[in-house]
Every structure is written in C-alpha cells, then in structure tokens.
Amino acid sequence: MTFPTLDAWLQALEQRHPSAIDLGLERVGQVADRLAARRFAVPVITVAGTNGKGSTVATLVAIARAAGWRVASYTSPHLIRFNERICLDGEPVADADLVRALDAVEAARGDVSLTYFEHTTLAAFWWFQRQQPDLVVLEVGLGGRLDAVNLVDADVAVITSVDLDHQDWLGDTRAQIAREKAGIMRAGRPVVLGEREPQPVLLELAAALAAPAAIKGHDYDFTVGTDGWSWQGAAFGRLDALPLPGLACENAATALAALQALAGVSALRVDATAIRAGLPLAAVSGRAQRIATAPDIWLDVGHNPHGVRFLWQHLPPATAGQETHAVFAMLRDKDIDGVIAASAAQVTHWWPAGLDVARGCSLAELVAKLRAQGLQPAGEHESVTAALAAARQQARADDRIVVFGSFHTVAAILASGD
C-alpha cells in the first residue's frame, strides 16, 4: 500500500510495526538487498556516539560543501519537519521525492515488517543513490551495531562520545554501550574517536579489525582562544586562527579528524581554504542555539547527563549577578534525576513543563523529581511554551533562559515561533 502525501506516509509508518524500536539487521537487510541499497559508489562517513553526532555531521557537511563537493547527509531525529533528516548539500529532500522513495521501499518490502526508522532509512539510501553525491555522511540513530544505518559499510567510522543513554537497548555500562557503537567499525578502515580517554573496548575492537584509530589528544588535538581556535593533526598539520563554528569546537575538531582519515582512504581532499570557509557555516538548530537577547534565550536538545554537562560547559559563562532560568521538559524514559543533578549548580530558577508526546514526562512527575533533590520550581506549566512565557516575564534583561531536556522540548519552541 502506498500513500499520496508525506504526512499520510509517516502516519501510516508510525502505526504499522508492532514496536517503534526493533533493533537488528536481518529484516531490514532483506529489503535493502532487494533495493540494492547497501552500497554507494562514493565514500561514506558514519557517525555514532551518545552526544555530538549532529554537530560533527554538520561540520563535515559545511566543509565538504565549501570544498565544492556534492554531499548527502542523513540525521535523526528531526525538530520540525521530517525532511530535515535527509539532505543534499544541506537542503532537505522535497516531499514529492521522499514519497517516491517511500513508495520504492514499499514495493520491495513484500511481507517484511519494517519499523518507521527502518523504512525511512532505506528511503534515504534509495534517494541518495540517485543524486550522485561525492560524499555520503550518515548519523546512527541508536547504538551502532544493530542500527539500520549500519547496513552500509563505512569508509570512515566516527564515534564521538560514549555515555549512559538508551540503557534498555544498549546495556547498563559505558563499556557495553561502547561495544554497540563499535559495530560501525570495518576491517582495515579508519575510526576516529572523539574522546580523550576512549573506552578500552573501542581500542580493543579497532585493533582486532586492524582499523587505524585516531584518538583525540593523541593523534589530533585542538585548543580554543578568545578570537579563534587551532587544530593539529598529521594530514593538515597545524591550522591556527581558525574561525569559530556555530557549534562546539570539540565536535568540529572530531570532524576535521574524520576528513583527515577520509583523505587516507579516498581521492577526496580538503585544504585549509575549504576548512576556513566551511567552519563558520557549521551550525545545528537546537544545539546551544541563541534565539533572543535581553534576556538571552538558549535552546539545547541535551537529554542525558553527559549532554547537559556539555551544554553548561560550552554556554558563555554566566556574568556577575546574572541568573539562569531553566525551562525544562523531558521524556519519561530518560535519566531525569541525572540531568537535574548535572544542572542544579548552574540553574537559579526552574520552570518545569509537561511534554504531551509519547513517553513524555508529566508535569507532576517532573516537579516531584525536582523536589526530591531539594529544588523548588519557580512555576509549573503544562506546556513548554507556557513555561517559557512565564520565565520571560520574570527574567531581567541581563539574565538568561535555557530551554533544554529533549528534542521535543526545543521543537515546541521552534514550532511556536517564540
């Protein structure tokens, strides 16, 4: 069965498979083989990690475009429109093209049941194959080893970070989660590690695969100054006075290491001119994104302790006397207690809100978790937009408001236009 519009297709896919997440490559692999969708005629960079994936992909795309390459990118989840996930040269796929791709997957599917993510991932692959890009950049949805994105062999694997998240699917320890993410590595192909002290299992598995590993702080590194930053590594040497990207240099540095690795396994090369031209264009909606001033309003999709610690470290430091208002909403199955604990020292006033989505944490649950850590809400609101409106009324012009906790939290504000 096919559907005439993208909205109709997505609604049907949400209801078709018995579970939203059904990790494994056997079912989706059957359909991929029928579509001949497992391979691209161009190099592939696959990015996995607990946090930092989207920023790394955005940097790769920006520099690749500055180099004159035609680049296809696949990310998830989206904030406002599904099409954001599937892009060519930074532009989302058109509805009509995506409908055709979904139709093609449906025609090949037969009686194989696919999840929403599996069906749309195959549609992305099918569409990319017909666009003749120079480079394909793929972001893993969940984990790595059993994620549908891992149907495609990566020429360069990138693992940005490893921390506790999605424990129901990936394991209860960082080592177990690292092993799942390491599933994107391929024998003899380079892997770039975005942490200075990567989990030992990553290094063990890379060695077993004879996959050359580039480790931050060892094989490449960066430093940040007041007006720019510097990067150093074997391929590009030392690059000084680089323009600051619109995202964390931590992740931009990892992307540069991935481009260095790409030069070792393909004919694609970037030079310092493309790097300097591309970096200022690297930005991701909803990641440390400032949308207003007086007071400053920042949006961030951070939704686990590692992600929110990174957020607080990379926001501009609070000035003397500046108060921080947190507009805060999360999904029920995330580590809400850990996120609150990681943020408590940074927040002056809490404005919790309910999330009226599947798996959304109710306002009552969120308030109870704040109070359990000795934190009293400044106000309680059933929606993120109402919480932000209340925080704006109370905040002084030189204060700041930080909206965080989930992709859904940020999407509510961006969709409202506030």
N, C-alpha and C positions, 0 to 999 in steps of 0.2 A: 504494500500500500504506500502511495506517495501523497504529498500534501502540496497545495498550491502556494503557500506562503511560508516564510521562515518561522513566524510565530506559531503557525499551526504545526510545523515540523517539530519545533522544540517542545511544545506542549505534549505532543504525542510521545516523544522520546522520554520525557520525564516519567511517563506512566507505563512504559512498555515492559521494562525489565523488572524482575521481582525485587532487586536491590539496587540502590544507587551506586554502590561500590562493590565490585566483584572482581578482585584482583586475580590476574592470571592471563597468560598469552595464548592459551590453546584455542578458545572460541574466536577471539578477535584475530588471531593469526590465520585461522582458516579463511576468513573473509578477506584479510589482507592479501593472502596468496591468490585468491580468485581475482582480486583487483590489480595484482602485480604492484602492490603499494608498499612493499618493504624496502625498496631501494630508490635512491635518487642518483642521477647522473652527475651530481656535483657534491662537493664536500658538505659534511654535516657536523655541526657542533651541538651536542646535547648537554643541557644544564640541569643538574639536580641539586638538592640541598634543602635544609629546613627553612632558611631565610636567605634573601639576597638573590634569588633566581631571576626575578623580574628586572631588577636593576642591572644585573650582569647581561641579560639578553638585550636590554635597551641600549647599553653601551656598545655591545657588539653590532647591533643594527645601525646605530648612528655613525660609527666609524666606517663600517662597510659601505654605507651609502656615500660617505664623504670620499671614499676611495673609488667611487664610481661603479661599485658592484650592484647587481640586482639581488636583493636579499629577501628571502621568505622567512617569516617567523611565526611560531606557534607558542602561545602562552595560555595560562589559566590561573584563576578564574577571571571573568570579566567584571567590570564595575557597572556599566550602564547597558551596553548592547553586547550581545553575544559575539558579533562580528569582530570586536576588539581582539579576540583570541587568534584570529587568522589574518595575517597581514602580509602585504607585498610592498616593500620599500616604505614601511611604516603606515601604509594606508589599509584600513580594514576591508576585507572582502565584501563585495556587493551582495545584497540579499539574493538577487536572481542567480548569481554564480554559486552561492552557497546552497541554495535549493537544488541546483543541478548536481552538485557534489553529493548532497544527502540522498538524492534520487539514485545516483550511481552506486552508492554503498547499499542501498535498499535492494537494488536489482541483483547485487552479488551475494547478499546475505542469505538468501534461501530461508531455511528453517533455523538458522543460528540466531540465538538471542544475544543482543548486544546492549550494553548499558548506554546511557546518554553520552558519557565521556568517550566510550569506545567508538560509537557510531560517528560522533562529530570529529574525533581524531582521525579516523580513516577518511572522512570527507576532506579534512585539511590536507592530508597526504595526497589524495587524488587531485585536488585543485592545484597544489604546489607543483606536481609533476607536469602540469600543462602550462605553467607560467615561465618555464625555462629560466629559473634563477641562477645566479652564480654561487650562492651560498644558502644553505638552509640552517636555521637556528631553532632548536626545539627545546621547550621547557617541560620537564617532567611534571605530571600532575600530582602524583602521590608516590613517595618512595623512589623506586627506580627499577628494580629487577623485574617486577610483575606489572609495571605500568604500561599501558598501550603504546606510549611514545617509544618504549624500548624495543618495539618491533623493528625499528630502524637501527642499523649499526652506526655508531658514532665514529667519525674520524678523529674527533677530539672530544673527550668527556670532561665535564667540569662539575665538581662537587663543591658548592660554595661554603656550606656550613653543615654541621650535624648537631642537632639538639633534640630534646624530647618533644614530640608532637605526633599526632595520629598513632598513639601507642596501641590502640585497638587493632591496628592493621600492621604496624611495622615493628613492634617489640617494645619492651619496657626499659631498655637501657640504650645509652648512646651507641654502644658497640653493636647491638642488634640492628639499630636503625642505620648505622653506617654500613653494615653489611648489605642491607637492602639497597641503599643508594649506590653502593659499589657495583651493583648489577648493570649499570650503564657502561662500565669499562669494557674494552675489547682487546683481545690479544694483540700485542705489538703496537697498539695505538696510544698516544699520549693522554694522560689525565692531569688536569690542573686542579690543585687542592687550594681552597680559599681560606683555610685556617692555618695559623702559625704552628699549632700543635694538633695535627690531624689524628683522628682515632687510629691506633696501631693497626686495626684490621684493614683499613684502607691501604696502608703501605704494604701489608702482607699480601693482599689480593692483587695489588698492582704488580708486585714482584712475581707472584705466581703466574701472571699473564704476560710477563715481560713488557708491561705497559709503562713507558717512561713517565715518572711522576714529577711534576713541577710544584714545589711547596712554597707557599708564601713565607718570606723571611729567610729562605734558604736559596731557592732558585730564582726568585724575583722578589722585589720589595718596593715600597713606596714611602714617602714622607709628605706631610701636608704643612704648608706655611700659611701666612696670612693672605697672600695675594695669588697663590697658586700651589702646585704640588709637583713632586718629582717621582719618576718611576725608573727602575733599572732592572734589566734582565739581559740574557745572552743575545737575543736577536736584535733588539732595538738599542742596546747599550743603555746609557743613561739619558733620560729625557727630563730636562729641567724646565721650570717655569711653565708647566702645562696649565691650560685653562681649567678652572673648576667645572665639573659637570653639575647638572641639576639633580644629582643623587650622591650617595656616599662614595667617596674615593676608595673606600675599602673594596667595594664591588667593581668599580671601574678598573682598579688595579688587577683584579682577577680576570676581567675581560681582556685586558691587554696581554696578560699571560696566555690566554686562550688563543689570541691572534698570533702570538709568537709561536705557539705549538702548531697552529694551522699551517704556518709557513714551512714547517718541517715535514708535513705530510701531503702538501698540495702545491699547486702552482700559484695560489693566492697569496699576495704580499701586500701589506700596508706600509706606508712610510710615515715619517714624522709629520709631514704636511697634512695627511689624511687624519692622523690621530689628533692633531691640534684643531683641525676644522670640525671633527666629529664630536669631540668631548663636550663642547658647550650645548650640543643638541641632545645629549643623553639625559633623559628625564622619564619618570614614570608617574602617571597620575595616581594619587593616593599614597605615595611614599614620601613622607616628610614634605608634603606639598602645602605651601602657604597660599591661602585663598583670600585673605583680607588683612588689613592693618588697622591699628587703633580701635580695638586691640588686635594683635596678631592672632590669626586663626590658622592652625596647622591641622592637616589631615594625615593619618597614617593607618595602614591596614594591619599593623602589628597585632598578632593574636596569640602569641605564646611568650613565655618569659624571655627567651633569647631575643625575640623580635622587638619587644618593648624596651629591653635594656639597650639594644642597639639604637632604638629611636631616641631615648633620653640622652645617650652619648653623642648623637650626631645633630640634635637640635642646637641652635645657638644657645650658649649658656644663659640662664636667667640673669637679668641685670639686678642691681641692688634695689630691693623693695618691690620687684616685680612678682606678682602672684600668678600661679598656674592653675587654671580651671580645666579639669578633665571631664569631657563629655565621653561617656564610657558605656559600651554595649558589646556583648559577646555571644557566641554560640555556647549552648549548654555543655557540649562535649569537649570543650577546650579546658586548659588548666587555668581557670579563672582565679583561683587562690594564688597561684604562682605569678600571674600577671599583676594582680593587685599588690602583692609583696614587692615585686620588682619596680613598681611605680610609686609606692607610698611616699618615699622620701622626696620625690620630685613634685608632688601634687599638693596644692594648698586647699582647693575646693573640688569635691567630687560631685558630678552631675550624672548619676546613673540613669539608664533608659532601657526599656524593654525592646526586644527585637522580634517583630511579628513575622518570622520566617520559620521554615522547617529547622528544627534543632535550636531555635533561638532561646536564649535565657530570658526568663520573665523578669520584670522589674522587681518583684518581690524576692526572687531568688538572688538577684544581684545585690540588692540592698542588704539582705541577710549576710552575704559573703563579705561585704564591706564592713558591716558592724562586727562580724566575728573577728576582724583584725583591728578593732578599735577605731574605725573610721566612720564618721557621721556624714551622710550626704548633705550637700547644700540645698538640694531639691531633688524631687523624684518625679520622673516623667515617663509616660508610656511610649513615647517615640523619641528618636534621636533628634529630629528637627525641633521638637518642643524643648528638649533639654538644651540644645544649642541656643535657642531663642532666650531661654531663661538665663543661661550663662552670660550671654552678651549684655543683657540688661544689668547684671550685677558687676561685670568686669569693668575695671577702669581702662582708660585708653592705653596706658602703658603696661597693662597686664597681657597675658597670653592665654589662649584657649587651645587645647589639644584634643582633637576628636580621634578616638582610636578604639581598637578591640576586635575588629572584624572587617572583611571586605564589605559586608552588608552595612556596617556602621557608616563607612565612608561613602558607599554608594547612595545611601539615603540622603546625605548632604549634597552630593554632586547632582543627584537627580532633582533635588528640590530647587537648585539654583541659588541657595542661600550663600 
